[in-house]
Each structure stands twice: as structure tokens, then as C-alpha cells.
Amino acid sequence: MSPRGQERLELVRTLPLHQQLGMTEINSDAGCGDLRFAVGQNQLNPAGMLHGGVLYTLCDVCAYAGLLSVLDDQSEAVTHDLHISVMGAMAAGATGRIRSRVVRMGRRVVFIDAEVMSEDRIIATARITKSLVAS
């Protein structure tokens, strides 16, 4: 990853919103992202389970992180579509891991898949589409 990519990943790592959403670790290598998070009281929905919007956001963050390892310094990526299928719930105290990978990168559009796991259970899968724009 370029020094500029490292700088952008550090900005992702330290963004207060990501900390509020429970992100504890994030890494990027060869088009793949790896994000770990913990479910706390601030991330729960009224039913006492992890809010779906938190999953949506963290999948998008992990996808962007993975993309940073293959993105050139003159480009930036913006999300224009994200589809998530939630298959399981997570309660307070649970920990999760999201892994993303660039499936196809064109000149203007990138398709990224992500999978959310908690212990050995699949919690959700996502397909993120990002547009590449000049930075």
C-alpha cells in the first residue's frame, strides 16, 4: 500500500464514528479488508440486538479499507450501492469480524464482497459497489 493509502487507512482507523460503532481493529492488504468490532450498548436496536445500520456501515468501512490497498493515490472511492443480507443476530458483548475482498475493479466502478462472522456463524453478507472519482 502506498504512503497515501496508509494515511487514508489511518483516518478510517481513528474516525470517531467508527469507534462509536465498536470497531476495534482494521487492516488492508492485496484488495482485502479485515475489520473487527465489539457489540456494546450503543450499537443495540430496541430489541437489544446489534442494529442493522451498524452492520451496513461497518461492511462499507471494511470494503473501503480493503480497496485502499489497491487504489491509486489520485483516486477516491464513493459508495453508490450496498446490499446486505442479515442472517443472524448479535447481542451486547459479542464480537465480530468482517472480511472484504475486491471482486472486480474497473476504471470507474469497483465491486466488493464482504462477510460478517461472529465466532463460527455467518451473520451477514454484503455486496458493495463503489464509484471511483478523482481525489
C-alpha positions as a Markdown table, in Angstrom:
| # | Residue | x | y | z |
|---|---|---|---|---|
| 1 | Met | 0.0 | 0.0 | 0.0 |
| 2 | Ser | 1.3 | 3.5 | -0.8 |
| 3 | Pro | 2.1 | 6.0 | 1.9 |
| 4 | Arg | -1.1 | 7.9 | 0.9 |
| 5 | Gly | -3.1 | 4.7 | 1.2 |
| 6 | Gln | -1.6 | 4.2 | 4.7 |
| 7 | Glu | -2.6 | 7.8 | 5.6 |
| 8 | Arg | -6.2 | 7.2 | 4.4 |
| 9 | Leu | -6.4 | 3.9 | 6.4 |
| 10 | Glu | -5.2 | 5.7 | 9.5 |
| 11 | Leu | -8.0 | 8.3 | 9.0 |
| 12 | Val | -10.5 | 5.4 | 8.8 |
| 13 | Arg | -9.0 | 3.7 | 11.9 |
| 14 | Thr | -9.3 | 6.9 | 14.0 |
| 15 | Leu | -12.6 | 8.3 | 12.9 |
| 16 | Pro | -14.8 | 8.8 | 16.0 |
| 17 | Leu | -17.9 | 7.4 | 14.3 |
| 18 | His | -16.1 | 4.1 | 13.6 |
| 19 | Gln | -15.0 | 3.9 | 17.3 |
| 20 | Gln | -18.6 | 4.6 | 18.4 |
| 21 | Leu | -19.8 | 1.7 | 16.2 |
| 22 | Gly | -17.5 | -0.7 | 18.0 |
| 23 | Met | -14.6 | -1.0 | 15.6 |
| 24 | Thr | -11.6 | -2.3 | 17.4 |
| 25 | Glu | -9.2 | -3.2 | 14.5 |
| 26 | Ile | -8.9 | -2.7 | 10.8 |
| 27 | Asn | -6.4 | -3.9 | 8.2 |
| 28 | Ser | -5.9 | -3.8 | 4.4 |
| 29 | Asp | -3.8 | -6.0 | 2.1 |
| 30 | Ala | -4.0 | -7.0 | -1.5 |
| 31 | Gly | -7.6 | -5.8 | -2.1 |
| 32 | Cys | -8.9 | -7.4 | 1.1 |
| 33 | Gly | -10.1 | -5.7 | 4.3 |
| 34 | Asp | -10.3 | -7.2 | 7.8 |
| 35 | Leu | -12.3 | -5.4 | 10.4 |
| 36 | Arg | -13.0 | -6.5 | 14.0 |
| 37 | Phe | -15.7 | -5.0 | 16.2 |
| 38 | Ala | -17.4 | -5.4 | 19.6 |
| 39 | Val | -21.1 | -5.0 | 20.2 |
| 40 | Gly | -21.8 | -2.6 | 23.1 |
| 41 | Gln | -24.9 | -0.9 | 24.5 |
| 42 | Asn | -24.5 | 2.0 | 22.0 |
| 43 | Gln | -24.9 | -0.3 | 19.0 |
| 44 | Leu | -28.2 | -2.0 | 20.0 |
| 45 | Asn | -31.6 | -1.7 | 18.5 |
| 46 | Pro | -34.8 | -1.5 | 20.7 |
| 47 | Ala | -34.9 | -5.3 | 20.7 |
| 48 | Gly | -31.5 | -5.5 | 22.3 |
| 49 | Met | -29.6 | -6.8 | 19.3 |
| 50 | Leu | -27.0 | -5.2 | 17.0 |
| 51 | His | -28.6 | -2.6 | 14.9 |
| 52 | Gly | -28.7 | -3.4 | 11.2 |
| 53 | Gly | -27.4 | 0.1 | 10.3 |
| 54 | Val | -24.3 | -0.6 | 12.3 |
| 55 | Leu | -23.6 | -3.7 | 10.2 |
| 56 | Tyr | -24.3 | -1.8 | 7.0 |
| 57 | Thr | -21.8 | 0.9 | 8.0 |
| 58 | Leu | -19.1 | -1.4 | 9.1 |
| 59 | Cys | -19.4 | -3.5 | 5.9 |
| 60 | Asp | -18.9 | -0.3 | 3.9 |
| 61 | Val | -15.9 | 0.7 | 6.0 |
| 62 | Cys | -14.3 | -2.7 | 5.6 |
| 63 | Ala | -14.9 | -2.6 | 1.9 |
| 64 | Tyr | -13.2 | 0.8 | 1.6 |
| 65 | Ala | -10.3 | -0.3 | 3.7 |
| 66 | Gly | -9.6 | -3.3 | 1.5 |
| 67 | Leu | -9.9 | -1.2 | -1.6 |
| 68 | Leu | -7.3 | 1.3 | -0.2 |
| 69 | Ser | -4.6 | -1.3 | -0.7 |
| 70 | Val | -5.1 | -1.3 | -4.5 |
| 71 | Leu | -6.4 | 2.2 | -5.1 |
| 72 | Asp | -4.1 | 4.7 | -6.7 |
| 73 | Asp | -3.2 | 7.9 | -5.0 |
| 74 | Gln | -5.1 | 10.1 | -7.5 |
| 75 | Ser | -8.5 | 8.3 | -7.0 |
| 76 | Glu | -11.1 | 8.2 | -4.3 |
| 77 | Ala | -14.0 | 5.8 | -3.9 |
| 78 | Val | -17.6 | 6.6 | -3.0 |
| 79 | Thr | -20.3 | 4.1 | -2.3 |
| 80 | His | -23.2 | 4.2 | -4.7 |
| 81 | Asp | -24.9 | 0.9 | -3.8 |
| 82 | Leu | -24.7 | -1.5 | -0.9 |
| 83 | His | -26.9 | -4.6 | -0.5 |
| 84 | Ile | -26.7 | -6.5 | 2.8 |
| 85 | Ser | -28.4 | -9.8 | 3.8 |
| 86 | Val | -28.6 | -10.2 | 7.5 |
| 87 | Met | -28.8 | -13.8 | 8.6 |
| 88 | Gly | -28.2 | -13.7 | 12.3 |
| 89 | Ala | -28.3 | -11.5 | 15.4 |
| 90 | Met | -25.6 | -10.4 | 17.8 |
| 91 | Ala | -26.2 | -9.4 | 21.4 |
| 92 | Ala | -24.2 | -7.0 | 23.6 |
| 93 | Gly | -20.9 | -8.4 | 24.4 |
| 94 | Ala | -20.5 | -10.3 | 21.2 |
| 95 | Thr | -17.5 | -9.7 | 18.9 |
| 96 | Gly | -17.5 | -9.9 | 15.1 |
| 97 | Arg | -15.2 | -9.9 | 12.2 |
| 98 | Ile | -15.8 | -8.6 | 8.7 |
| 99 | Arg | -13.7 | -9.6 | 5.7 |
| 100 | Ser | -14.0 | -7.9 | 2.4 |
| 101 | Arg | -12.4 | -8.5 | -1.0 |
| 102 | Val | -12.4 | -6.7 | -4.3 |
| 103 | Val | -14.2 | -8.9 | -6.8 |
| 104 | Arg | -13.7 | -6.7 | -9.8 |
| 105 | Met | -12.1 | -3.3 | -10.3 |
| 106 | Gly | -12.8 | -1.4 | -13.4 |
| 107 | Arg | -11.7 | 2.1 | -14.4 |
| 108 | Arg | -14.8 | 3.7 | -12.8 |
| 109 | Val | -16.6 | 1.0 | -10.7 |
| 110 | Val | -15.5 | -1.5 | -8.1 |
| 111 | Phe | -17.4 | -4.5 | -6.8 |
| 112 | Ile | -16.6 | -5.7 | -3.3 |
| 113 | Asp | -17.9 | -8.6 | -1.3 |
| 114 | Ala | -18.0 | -8.7 | 2.5 |
| 115 | Glu | -18.9 | -11.3 | 5.0 |
| 116 | Val | -19.6 | -10.8 | 8.7 |
| 117 | Met | -18.8 | -13.6 | 11.2 |
| 118 | Ser | -19.3 | -14.0 | 14.9 |
| 119 | Glu | -17.5 | -16.9 | 16.3 |
| 120 | Asp | -18.2 | -19.5 | 13.6 |
| 121 | Arg | -21.6 | -18.2 | 12.5 |
| 122 | Ile | -22.2 | -16.1 | 9.4 |
| 123 | Ile | -24.1 | -13.0 | 10.5 |
| 124 | Ala | -24.4 | -11.2 | 7.2 |
| 125 | Thr | -23.1 | -10.9 | 3.6 |
| 126 | Ala | -22.8 | -7.7 | 1.6 |
| 127 | Arg | -22.1 | -6.6 | -2.0 |
| 128 | Ile | -20.7 | -3.0 | -2.1 |
| 129 | Thr | -20.4 | -1.1 | -5.3 |
| 130 | Lys | -18.1 | 1.9 | -5.3 |
| 131 | Ser | -17.5 | 4.6 | -7.9 |
| 132 | Leu | -14.0 | 5.8 | -8.5 |
| 133 | Val | -13.6 | 9.6 | -8.7 |
| 134 | Ala | -10.6 | 11.9 | -8.9 |
| 135 | Ser | -9.3 | 13.0 | -5.4 |
